[in-house]
Amino acid sequence: MTELQALAAEAYVYGSPMVLGLDEVDRFTRKGMGSVAPAPFNEFSHAGALAGPRDSFVSVNNDTLYSVAQIDLSGGPLLLTVPDTGGRYYVLQFVDAWTNNFAYVGRRATGTGAASFLLTPPGWEELVPAGATRISVPTMVATIVGRWACSGPDDVAAVRELQAETLLEPYWTASGEPVGLPTHAYTPDGEPELLFFEKLRARMAAFPPAAPEVAYQQRFAPLGLLDPQSPYGQAAPELAEALRAGFAAGKEQVEHATTQGESPEQNGWKLAYHAFDYNADHFEVGTLKDPQWVCRDRELGRVMRAAAARAGLWGNHGYEAAYAMTWNDEDGEPLDGSRSYTLRFEKPPPVDAFWSVTMYGLPDYYLVDNPVDRYSIGDRTPGLAYGDDGSLTLRLQAGRPADDKTAANWLPTPEGRFRPVVRMYTPRAAVFDGTYQLPPVRRDQEGAGGQGSQESST
């Protein structure tokens, strides 16, 4: 690999979270996502149902109703109003254009009483209205990802009432219409690699990062990423080839970091408790600046950011929701729907809110359709069969178990490769200090696919 190709690979790792994240911002404003209808900038779109297979988003959760807003502060500040939820768990997570989580509003961070927050753009220095808390947004465009605890279909109406009282309004000093995402000066036909770098060039200019990262960006000048005009329409053959090769190599590096990265393991689970600690610069309401939750190694942080965007875009810090995931059983063999597995919790995960296990297909990390419309199991799932000792044994397989008691605890898998994710909302200290251990995923030894112990899934 040439030096220019290696530099392009580095730029891919650095820029892929922004490109991926802002592509999703664009999608949410124009097309929406399954249960979340499209909404223009500075308006919430509130889901009226839990996410399912038609919600094609990386590692989307099946635990909460979503409220999503893409915000653009180029027209001025916004006033956010949240209702009194009566103790119900919710979180509004704020994500900047570089996918940094920089603020939280909700039960853990700010309580469940009614409140107001003024969202201000970079460089804004005017007075905050009485009774409101300021949240300084690092980039002109950002995302609010709201999650509302919902115990099932009978609880949806109550959540919908709370969503309707969650408002974004222009502040009185607002000066104009939002600008939106930058347009691409060059859109290459059939060249996804060059399109990636063109998006990155335009977006880096529109949404500058924190000062230490601005200096780092200078190294990408030979790739044309700092050029005021797009160089890719008539790129020299050497540059075009370097960008193509770097794109492929960078993508491979991100995939490796996603599945084989530095995250610690516990009984086969990759513990992503600190996967979102790469924000080292912007700490607003609800964030923790404690060294435990901040990665000060910027080189490592850039890789972490890329892996997190690939496998769990817009995921929370571990102190809000702790995630663990696995691709393999306890023997290190890849999880596959041609086999059946058990996951036995001797004790439930220790949390202050709730926990779940959600099933995703590979390679996209989307929910996969199944005949019983069940995509997660957790402490709020009705009808689970617990052992006399209080333990809970989940069955993971593609077809329905023939035994009704086992079927009550069945989490359907895809027919092929899959990846389950454990979520623990507002986890307790035992999750992080290792006092609590997640159980391994054990393969059923009776035969591939649980033959003789399941009914057809068709």
Secondary structure by P-SEA (a helix, b strand, c coil): ccaaaaaaaaaaaacaaaaaaaaaaaaaacccccccccccccbbbbbccccccccccccccccbbbbbbbcccccbbbbbbbcccccccccbbbbcccccccccccccccccccbbbbbbcccccccccccbbbbbbcccbbbbbbbbbbccccaaaaaaaaaaaccccccccccccccccccccccccccaaaaaaaaaaaaaaaccccaaaaaaacccccccccccccccccccaaaaaaaaaaaaaaaaaaaaaaccccccccccccccccccccccccccccccccccccccaaaaaaaaaaaaaaccccccccccbbbbbbccccccccccccbbbbbbcccccccccccbbbbbccccccccccccccccccccccccccccccbbbbbbcccccccaaaaaaccccccccbbbbbbbcccccccccccbbbbccccccccccccccccccc
